Amino acid sequence: MNKIKLTLKKNPTVVLEAEVIAPDYFLERSNEEICASVVYHGKREKRLDEFFDVEGECSDCIEIHGNLHRVRHVGRAMTRGEVTIHGDVGMHLGALMNGGVIEVFGNAGDWLGGEMKKGKIHVHGDAGQQVGAAYRGSMMGMKGGTILVDGNAGIEVGMRMRRGLIVIGGAARDFAGLQMKGGTIVLCGGAEIRTGAWMQRGTIISLKDIALMPTFAESGVYNPTFLNVYSQHLNTLGVQLPFAEVDGRYRRYSGDRGVPGKGEILIWEPAV
């Protein structure tokens, strides 16, 4: 497969704004045009090849090597193609994404998949704060697509999300599902406090026991039928979601009744 390979050759001394690193932008550009692409090193305009060695041209498949923890906006608003990152990456990865696939063999910064609409992001390490969340002042976060984080995540996972799926393989911090309006969050390692605060709709599934706010009311213990379908889908993504009654059951809570909201939180209780 024809692909474009970027290798970081100089670490930015300040944040590097690099939203040009996206399949839609590179697809119809020659190697020379890609090298001359404008990035912003702080307030200064720079050429992309001042920071990266560039191999290949005219492709929507991008492979990046290096520690990109100061590089932001990679894959911003992409609609197609693939971005594979071998190393850590900075904030806003896949923000406003509308298609394609991003895979990170490392950690990702804050606002991973912020307000994304379609596509898939898979981070094999940890993620920062506001995974799939709405930006400040916006009333709508993630509207579709899938975000998988194998490790831990920071605060406000899925804040104001409307649709889509977020799976956190480790533990999430405070306010997971804050003001959630729809979609599904799966917390394989549980979460800290205030999970589902002010949520209006949507589903949060926790495979570990979590402390809930008093504005959530218990409404039964059972294995929802829809989880059979979800389990099959998640299995294709490498995520194991228990649903067989012989293994345990889910305790369901509805809320946040302080809004009032019609969301649900399902907490897995293994069979004794």
C-alpha positions in Angstrom: 0.0 0.0 0.0 1.2 3.4 -0.9 1.7 5.5 2.2 3.3 8.7 3.6 5.8 8.2 6.4 6.6 11.1 8.8 9.5 10.7 11.2 10.1 13.4 13.9 13.6 14.7 13.5 13.4 17.7 15.9 11.4 18.0 19.0 9.3 21.2 19.1 10.4 23.6 21.9 6.8 24.8 22.2 3.5 23.4 21.0 3.4 22.6 17.3 0.0 23.1 15.6 -0.1 20.5 12.8 -3.7 20.1 11.6 -2.2 19.7 8.0 -1.2 16.1 9.1 -4.4 14.6 7.8 -5.3 12.1 5.0 -7.6 14.5 3.2 -4.8 17.1 3.0 -2.0 14.8 1.9 -4.0 12.7 -0.6 -3.5 15.0 -3.6 -0.2 16.6 -2.7 3.3 15.7 -3.9 6.2 15.1 -1.6 7.5 18.6 -2.2 4.1 20.1 -1.4 3.8 18.1 1.8 7.2 19.1 2.9 6.3 22.8 2.4 3.0 22.5 4.3 2.6 25.2 6.9 2.6 24.3 10.6 2.6 26.7 13.6 5.4 26.5 16.1 4.0 28.8 18.7 3.1 31.9 16.7 5.6 31.3 14.0 4.8 29.8 10.6 7.2 26.9 9.8 7.5 24.2 7.1 6.5 20.7 8.0 9.9 19.3 6.9 11.6 21.5 9.5 10.3 19.0 12.1 9.7 15.8 10.1 11.4 13.7 7.5 8.8 13.1 4.8 8.7 10.0 2.6 6.0 9.3 0.0 3.3 11.4 -1.6 -0.4 11.4 -2.7 -1.8 8.9 -0.2 -4.4 8.9 2.5 -2.4 6.4 4.6 -0.1 8.2 7.0 2.5 6.6 9.4 4.2 8.8 12.0 7.1 7.9 14.2 8.4 9.8 17.2 7.4 11.4 20.5 4.6 13.8 19.4 3.5 14.9 22.9 3.9 18.6 21.8 2.2 18.1 18.4 -1.5 19.0 18.3 -4.5 18.5 16.0 -3.2 15.5 14.0 -6.1 14.1 11.9 -8.3 17.1 12.6 -11.6 16.8 10.7 -10.3 13.9 8.6 -13.0 12.1 6.5 -11.1 9.1 5.2 -7.9 7.1 5.3 -5.6 5.9 8.1 -3.3 7.6 10.5 -0.9 5.3 12.5 1.2 6.9 15.2 4.2 5.0 16.8 4.8 7.1 20.0 2.9 9.5 22.2 0.8 12.3 20.6 -0.6 15.6 21.9 -4.0 17.2 22.3 -6.9 17.3 19.9 -6.1 14.1 18.0 -8.9 13.3 15.7 -11.0 16.3 16.8 -14.0 16.8 14.6 -13.2 13.6 12.8 -15.8 12.5 10.2 -14.4 9.2 8.9 -11.3 7.0 8.7 -9.2 5.3 11.3 -6.5 6.5 13.8 -4.4 4.1 15.8 -1.9 5.2 18.4 0.8 2.9 19.8 1.4 5.1 22.8 -0.5 7.7 24.9 -2.7 10.5 23.7 -3.3 14.0 25.2 -6.5 15.8 26.1 -9.6 16.2 23.9 -9.0 12.9 22.0 -11.8 12.7 19.4 -13.3 16.0 20.5 -16.7 16.4 18.9 -16.0 13.6 16.4 -18.8 12.5 14.1 -17.7 9.2 12.5 -14.6 7.0 12.3 -12.6 5.0 14.8 -9.8 5.9 17.1 -7.8 3.3 19.0 -5.2 4.4 21.6 -3.2 1.5 23.0 -1.9 3.5 26.0 -3.6 6.1 28.2 -5.6 9.2 27.2 -5.9 12.6 28.8 -9.0 14.6 29.8 -12.2 15.1 27.8 -12.2 12.0 25.6 -14.9 12.5 23.0 -16.1 15.6 24.8 -17.7 18.9 23.8 -15.4 21.9 23.6 -16.0 24.8 26.0 -19.1 26.7 25.0 -20.4 23.9 22.8 -23.6 22.0 23.8 -22.8 18.8 21.8 -19.8 16.5 22.1 -19.2 13.3 20.2 -21.9 12.6 17.7 -20.9 9.2 16.4 -17.9 6.9 15.8 -15.9 4.7 18.2 -13.1 5.6 20.6 -11.1 2.8 22.2 -8.6 3.5 25.0 -6.7 0.5 26.3 -5.4 2.3 29.4 -6.7 5.0 31.7 -8.4 8.3 30.9 -8.8 11.6 32.6 -11.8 13.6 33.7 -15.0 14.3 31.7 -14.9 11.3 29.4 -17.8 11.7 26.9 -18.9 15.1 28.2 -22.1 16.1 26.4 -21.8 13.2 23.9 -24.8 12.7 21.7 -24.1 9.4 20.0 -21.2 6.9 19.5 -19.2 4.5 21.6 -16.4 5.1 24.0 -14.6 2.2 25.7 -12.0 2.9 28.5 -10.0 -0.3 29.2 -8.6 1.0 32.4 -10.0 3.5 34.9 -11.6 6.9 34.2 -11.3 9.9 36.5 -14.1 12.2 37.8 -17.2 13.2 35.8 -17.3 10.4 33.3 -20.5 11.0 31.2 -20.9 14.5 32.4 -24.1 16.0 30.9 -24.3 13.0 28.6 -27.1 13.3 25.9 -26.8 9.9 24.3 -24.4 7.2 23.2 -22.6 4.6 25.2 -19.6 4.6 27.5 -18.0 1.4 28.7 -15.8 1.6 31.8 -13.9 -1.6 32.0 -11.9 -0.5 35.1 -14.5 1.7 36.7 -14.3 5.4 37.5 -13.8 7.9 40.3 -16.5 10.2 41.6 -19.6 11.9 40.0 -20.0 9.5 37.2 -23.0 10.5 35.0 -23.5 13.9 36.7 -26.3 15.8 35.0 -26.7 13.1 32.3 -29.9 13.4 30.3 -29.8 10.2 28.2 -27.4 7.5 27.2 -25.9 4.4 28.8 -22.8 4.0 31.0 -21.6 0.5 31.7 -19.1 -0.1 34.4 -17.5 -3.6 34.9 -16.2 -2.5 38.3 -18.2 -1.2 41.3 -18.4 2.6 41.4 -19.8 5.1 43.9 -22.9 6.9 42.5 -24.4 10.2 43.4 -27.7 10.1 45.4 -29.6 11.5 42.4 -29.4 8.0 40.8 -32.1 5.6 41.7 -31.8 1.8 41.6 -34.3 0.3 39.2 -33.6 -3.4 39.0 -31.0 -6.2 38.6 -31.0 -8.0 35.3 -29.1 -8.7 32.1 -30.5 -6.3 29.4 -31.1 -8.0 26.0 -29.4 -5.3 24.1 -26.1 -6.2 25.8 -26.0 -9.5 23.9 -25.8 -7.5 20.7 -23.4 -5.0 22.2 -21.2 -7.9 23.5 -20.9 -9.4 20.0 -20.0 -6.0 18.5 -17.4 -5.2 21.2 -15.9 -8.7 20.8 -14.9 -7.7 17.2 -13.1 -4.7 18.7 -11.2 -6.9 21.2 -13.4 -5.9 24.2 -15.0 -8.6 26.4 -18.4 -7.5 27.8 -20.0 -10.1 30.1 -23.7 -10.7 29.7 -24.4 -14.4 30.6 -26.6 -14.8 33.7 -24.4 -17.7 34.9 -21.5 -15.2 35.2 -23.4 -12.4 36.9 -26.0 -9.6 36.4 -26.1 -5.8 36.0 -27.6 -3.5 38.6 -29.3 -0.7 36.8 -29.6 2.9 38.1 -31.6 5.7 36.4 -30.9 9.4 36.5 -29.5 12.0 36.9 -32.8 12.9 38.6 -31.4 16.2 39.6 -31.7 17.4 36.0 -34.1 15.5 35.6 -32.6 12.9 33.2 -33.5 9.6 31.7 -30.0 8.1 31.5 -28.9 4.7 32.8 -25.8 3.4 34.6 -25.3 -0.4 34.6 -22.9 -1.9 37.1 -21.7 -5.4 36.7 -22.0 -7.7 39.7 -20.2 -11.0 39.1 -21.9 -14.2 40.3 -20.8 -15.4 43.8 
